[in-house]
Amino acid sequence: MSGRGKGGKSRAKAKTRSARAGLQFPVGRVHRLLRKGNYAERVGAGAPVYLAAVLEYLAAEEVLFFIFLEWVDSTIWLPKLK
């Protein structure tokens, strides 16, 4: 016997920062781009999460806007009769 114990606990599956924050946008990629873009000497841990959330919100708003425009184009508008 090598004295390693009885198997121990297996390591938990890795969870991305996007998944932890409940976002679809990649927090890790945003963090990398903030660091490589010479925006600041240091980038905090919360900054890329916040920025990814803002970008995701704006993208969702844009998608909803285009869906609305499609709906408006497909709707028949009748002129008001006096």
RODO-362137 format. One record per residue (C-alpha): residue in one letter; residue number from 0; x, y, z. Coordinates in steps of 0.25 Angstrom, whole numbers, plus 2048, in hexadecimal, padded with zeros to 3 digits. Example, Ala and Ser with C-alpha at 12.3 -4.5 7.8 and 13.67 -1.06 7.14 Angstrom:
 residu num  px  py  pz
      a   0 831 7EE 81F
      s   1 837 7FC 81D
This chain:
 residu num  px  py  pz
      m   0 800 800 800
      s   1 805 80E 7FD
      g   2 7FC 815 807
      r   3 7F4 81D 7FD
      g   4 7E7 81C 805
      k   5 7DA 817 7FF
      g   6 7D8 81F 7F2
      g   7 7D5 82C 7F8
      k   8 7CB 836 7F1
      s   9 7CC 839 7E3
      r  10 7CE 847 7DE
      a  11 7C2 84F 7DB
      k  12 7C0 853 7CC
      a  13 7C5 860 7C8
      k  14 7BB 86B 7C7
      t  15 7BD 878 7BE
      r  16 7BC 886 7C4
      s  17 7B1 888 7BA
      a  18 7A9 87C 7BF
      r  19 7AC 881 7CE
      a  20 7A6 88F 7CA
      g  21 79B 889 7C2
      l  22 79F 88F 7B5
      q  23 7A1 88B 7A7
      f  24 7AC 895 7A3
      p  25 7BA 88F 7A6
      v  26 7BF 896 7B2
      g  27 7CD 890 7B1
      r  28 7CE 895 7A3
      v  29 7CA 8A3 7A7
      h  30 7D4 8A3 7B2
      r  31 7DF 89F 7A9
      l  32 7DB 8AA 79F
      l  33 7DB 8B4 7AA
      r  34 7E9 8B0 7AF
      k  35 7EF 8B0 7A1
      g  36 7E8 8BD 79C
      n  37 7F1 8C6 7A5
      y  38 7E4 8CC 7AB
      a  39 7EA 8CC 7B9
      e  40 7F6 8C7 7C0
      r  41 7EE 8BD 7C8
      v  42 7E0 8B7 7C6
      g  43 7D8 8B3 7D2
      a  44 7D0 8A5 7D3
      g  45 7C2 8AC 7D2
      a  46 7C5 8B5 7C6
      p  47 7C4 8AB 7BB
      v  48 7B8 8A4 7C2
      y  49 7B1 8B2 7C2
      l  50 7B5 8B5 7B4
      a  51 7B0 8A8 7AE
      a  52 7A3 8AA 7B5
      v  53 7A1 8B8 7AF
      l  54 7A5 8B2 7A1
      e  55 79C 8A7 7A2
      y  56 790 8B0 7A6
      l  57 793 8BA 79B
      a  58 794 8AE 791
      a  59 786 8A9 796
      e  60 780 8B7 795
      e  61 785 8B7 786
      v  62 77F 8AA 783
      l  63 772 8AD 789
      f  64 772 8BA 781
      f  65 774 8B3 774
      i  66 769 8A9 778
      f  67 760 8B5 77A
      l  68 764 8BB 76D
      e  69 761 8AE 766
      w  70 753 8AD 76D
      v  71 750 8BB 769
      d  72 754 8B9 75A
      s  73 74B 8AC 75A
      t  74 73F 8B3 760
      i  75 735 8B9 757
      w  76 732 8C8 75B
      l  77 725 8CD 757
      p  78 723 8DC 756
      k  79 719 8E2 760
      l  80 70C 8E6 75A
      k  81 705 8F3 75F
